[in-house]
Amino acid sequence: MEEVRQTTAWVAAHASHVTVDPAGIEKVVESIGSSIPKVEWDFEGIHFFDGGPLTVQYLLVLDALNFCFWPDDDLDYDHLARGLKEALEKDKSAFDADRLQKYTGPQLRNLLNWPRPLPLEDERIRLLHEVGLELEKSFDGNASNLVESCGKSAAELVTLVTRHFPGFRDHSVYRGRQVFLYKRAQIFAADLWGAFKGQGYGEFYDISSITMFADYIVPSVLRQLGVLKYSSTLASSIEANSVIASGTEEEVELRACSVYAVEKMRELMNKKWGKQVLSAELDLWLWSCGVQCPSLQHHRTLSIYY
């Protein structure tokens, strides 16, 4: 996770399209006070949870598919989480490793009860197949074995996930330097921690090592709060709903500066209030604010990473 922190900090220091405003951070931290508004992990009641290995399997499948909803105005994360939950409640073998390797686009749509092709549907199917194949090959078909092999370390779990599943290797090149973000790999660890309330499969001694999860909702919330400032050209692109290509300077800066800004918020809260705040908790609060604000305009990038 230090690679994520160091490389995103480097981007923030050299960015020309996105600026992190220390005064904005100070203002938000003052307004929050000594504790982040509490947001439960499953505050919308949309996730599957049975307290055992099947939940771990569900979360890995969910996080393998948790990206790029915006091209379909009616589709969002809730549809994915709830659709997979209902599919598993109907058929407990729906996410068995051998079955994950065989799904087609129409079958995935049927699983989610979705009436038309999903955004980046071919990529979603490819990633399902990848997860099923590697689980079968290396973990006896069970995501719970993957989690048990990390030694209760969230950072090690992220390393294992990115080592075994190429579709989780979320990094970019910015001005000749590699930048690591690992949004979906990190959110898998955080989802386990949230679902199991820090116990059992969700017990990690280093959950504080996880950064925020760089997506397209949280940067918009940070901008609205005055923490991020955009160049006029970037702001115009977002307001015009123009697609910002994956891997461009603008796109990398939006994500990297968000990680850096949340780290600075966390550090300031720890310093001011003498209390450890987790980046994952800050992210959940910011994200929940964003999804409850339908008018929020976010950047649009076609990507399998978020």
N, C-alpha and C positions, 0 to 999 in steps of 0.2 A: 504493500500500500504506500510505502515511501516513494516508490516510482511514480505513483499517481500524484501524490502531493508535490513532489519536486518538479515533475515535468509540467504540471498545470500552473504551478507558481511561475515557472520560466515563461510560459505563454502569457500569463497575466502581466508580467514585467515588460514584455516586448509587444504587447497587443496594440493595434492601431484602429480597430473597429469597435472594441468593447473596453470600457474602463470600469474598474472597481473603485467605488467612491468610499473612502474611509469615513467621511462624515455621514454618509447614508447608513453604513454599518453601525456606527455609534447610535444613530437615531433609532434604528430598529431594535438594537439591544436594549436601549433605555425603555422603549415602549413595551418590550416583552417582560422586562423585569427579571427576577431571579429564577423563573421557571418557564419553560416553553408551554404554551397551551396544550394540554394533554389530548393526544389523538390516538385512539386505540388502533392497533394494526388492522383489524377487520371492522372498521367503523361503519362500513356500509353493509356488512353481513353478506358478502358476495363470494367468500372463499370456502373451499372444502377444508374440513378439519375433523379428523377422527382420533387424533392423539398418537398416531403410530406411523409405520413406514409408508403407508399409502398416501399420507399427507406430504411426505418428503417427495414421493414420486410425482404427485400433483404439482408441487411447487416448482420442481425442475422443469416439467413440461410447460407450466405457465410462464416461467421466466425465459424459456427458450423461444417462446412466441410473443413475448411482451415488447412489441415494437411497432412503430409506424401505423397508427390508426387514422391519422388525420385525412388521408385521401378520400375516405368515405365519411361524409359528414354525420352519418347516423351511428358509426361504430366507435366504441371507446374501450378502455381497459375493463370496465365493468362487464361488458358483453363477453369478453374473453374469460375473465375469472369466473363469472357465473355460469357461462356455457360449459366450461370444462368441469366445474363442480357438478352441474346437473348430469353431465355425461357419465361421470364417475359414480354418482349415486344410482344411476340406472344400471351400470355395468362396471363392476369393480375391476374387471380385467382390461378396461379400455386403454390404459396406459402401460400395459405390460410391454416389455422391451421388444418382443417379437412383433407385436401389433403396431408399435410406433414406427417400425421400419417399413410398414406396408400402406400407410395412409395415403390417399390421393387428395387432391384439392376438393373435389365434390364431397368426399367422405368427411374431411375436416369441417367443411361448411355445415354438413348435416349434424356433425357432433356439436357444433356451436349454435345450431338452429339459425343459420345465417342464410338469407335468400339469394345472395349473389357472390361473385368472386371476391375474395378478401384482398386487401392491398398486399402487394408482394407475396402473393399466395404460393408461387413456386418456391420462393425462398423459405417460407414457413414450412412447407412440406420437406424441403431438403434438410432443414434443421431438426425436424421431428425424426427423420430417418437417421440423422447423425447421432442424436441422443440415444435412440433405441439401439443402434449398432454398437456404440461405445459402452453403453451400460451392459449389454450382453457380453461384450468382449472382455471388459475389465472389472466389472462389478457384479457379476452373476445376475445381471438384469435389474438390480435394485439400486435406486438412488440413495437409499438409506446406508448401503455399504460404502458409497462414495463419502457420505457425511461422516460415517464412523471412522474413516481412514484419515481424517484431518486432525485428529488429536485435540479436538475442542478448540481449534484455532480458526477464526474467521479468515485471517489472511492466508493460511494454508489451504483453506477450502477454495478461496478465489484462485490460488495458484493451481490447485488440482483441476478445477473446472476449466480454466483457460488452457491447461496442458492437454487435457483429454478431449475437449470439445472446441474445435476451431471456430465455430460460430459465435463463441463468447469472447473471442480475442479482439476486444474493442480498443483499437489504438489508431493513431493517425500520425502523419508526418507534417510538422509545422516548421517552416523556414529551415529545413534540413535536419531537424531534431525529431526524434520519436516522442510522441505524447501518449501516455497511457490513461485510459478512462475506466474501462471495465465495468460499465454500468450494470449490465444484466448479471454478470458473475457476482458482483457485490450485492445486488438486490436479492439474489438467491440466499446468501448468508443472512441478510437482514430479514427476509421473509421467514426464514426458519426461526430466527431469534424472536421475531414478533409473534408468530403463530404459536410457538411452544413456550412463550413468555420466559425465555432465557433458561429453560430447563430441557433435559433430555436431548433430543436432536437439535434444539435451539440453544444449547449451552456453549458459549464461547468466552474464553477468558480474555480475549482481545477484541471484543466487539467494537471498542473505541477506535480500532485501526481502520474501520470502514469509513470511506468518505461519503459525500452525498452522491446521488445517482443522476448523472448529467443527462437530462432529457430535453424536451422542448417546453414543458410546463414551468419548471422551476426558474429557468432564466427569465421568463416573462414576469413571474411574480417578483423576482429580485429587481427587475427593472421598475415595476410598478411601485415597489417599496423605496426606490431611490438608491438601491445598492449598486446596480449596474447602470451604466450610461452607454448609449449606442451612438456611433457616428451617424450623421444625417443620411448618408447613403444606405447604411444598414437599416436604420429605422424606416426609411422609405420603402425598402424592399419588403420588410416584414408587413408594413401597413398595406402594401399592394398585394399581399399574399403570393409574392413571387417565390419560386422554389430556389433555395440556397443549396448548391451542390455539396454533397458529402465530401469532406476532406479539404474544402476551401478554407482560406484564412478566417473568413467570417464565421464559418460553422465551427471550426475548432476553437476559436476565441469564445464564442457563446457558451460552449460547454466547459472549456477549461477555466474560464473566468468565474463561472458559477461554482465550480469545485473550490477554487481559491477563495471566493467570497464567503462561502459557507464555513470553510476552515477558519477564516478570520473572525467571523461571527462567533463561532464556537470558542476560539481562543479568548476573545474579549469577554464573553460571558463567564468563562472559567476564571479569568483575571478579576473581573468586577465582583462576581458573586461568590467566588471560591467554591464553585460547584461544577463537577464534571458534567458537561453536556455532550451528548453524542451527535455526530453529524447525521446519522440515520434518523434520529428523532427530529432534528431541525428540518431535514429533507421531507419527512412525512407531514410535518406541519405546513411547510411551504407548498407542497404538492396538493394537500387537501384544500388549502386556500385557493389554489389555482383551479382545481376541478369544480369548485363551487362558484366559479365566476365565468359564466358562459361567454361573456363579452371579451374575455382576455385574448389578445392576439399574440400568437406565438410564431416562431420561425418554422418554416416548412422544408424539411430535408427528407429525401427518400433514403432510408438506412435500415439495416437489419439490427443495428445496435441500440436503438431507442425509438 
